[in-house]
Amino acid sequence: MYLVVGATGSLGRRVVAALRKQGKPVRALTRDPGRAADLAALGAEVAKGDLRDRASLERACQGAVKVLSAAHGFDGKDGNSPVAVDAQGNRDLVEAARGAGVRHFVLASAVGARPDNPVDLFRCKFEAEEVVRRSGLSFTILRATAFMEFWAAMVGAPILRTGKVTIFGSGSNPMNFVSVDDVAAYALVALDDPRAAGRTLEVGGPENLSMIQVAAIFEKEAGRPAKRTHVPLPLMRFLAVALRPLNPGVARQIAAGVLMDTADLRFEMRETLGPPPSGLTRVEEVARRMAASERAAANPPERR
């Protein structure tokens, strides 16, 4: 039995679907089983659980042979936080996995996970990595760069829908984006390839692009230039602190925006266990899919 924690998230959902396509038994753990009807239809066993609920993790790990932890507390919704989910939650999940005799544990982490990162998510991811490394379990740590489907879409979706976009900072700093589809392909490798055991795999996309370059890609798909508004970096730094007690999720996104506009976030894929069979996805491919989806939504087929 494969246990996927965070099964209704962008990564977890794709991994569950891929494992079921291979005919493998999967337990999909989610805080909201109502969001997992599609996974149940694929034959996954849907279980309710939460990384903040140790007892639910112990129940979920019973009978599991391999575990993927794909949840995170970045958005801060419903009381989530990186401290509660990514740090303590993964600590409890590792202990539950050990107690249940799990054979292999895969942690979805992030490129940039380190104890001195200015964004708390990355510090908590590093803490979780250290727990996994010291656990005695067979493990793989899967680090990914920024998901195209989230960060690039934050810029691209408004361009496609309204012709306007807000860019954090200057938007001129190059960074790496990776498609969650490609990360899911590597997650399958991390779960099943014996060569992945004991390794940290770092996964990124084929391009280092600035937010301005991302905006230009989506403008091309939209067929028109967008009206761009930039949020000044000093204001972002202020809001990242001022909003923390009021809306920690938004404050965390702004802090990540500061990092994206100031740090060296370029990334080049090094030797790993091979790229996804279809090759690495480019931002323009995601933009093309999003544009097609927007056009289809705006022009639904006539009912006969």
Secondary structure, DSSP 4 states (H G I P E B T S, - for coil): -EEEETTTSHHHHHHHHHHHHTT--EEEEES-GGGGHHHHHTT-EEEE--TT-HHHHHHHHTT-SEEEE----TT-GGG--IIIIIIIIHHHHHHHHHHHT-SEEEEEEETT--TT-SSHHHHHHHHHHHHHHTS-SEEEEEEE-EEIIIIIHHHHHHHHHHSEEEEETTS---EEEE-HHHHHHHHHHHHH-GGGTTEEEEE--S-EE-HHHHHHHHHHHHTS--EEEEE-HHHHHHHHHHTTTT-HHHHHHHHHHHHHHHS-B-----S-S---TT-PPPHHHHHHHHHHHHHHHHSPPPP-
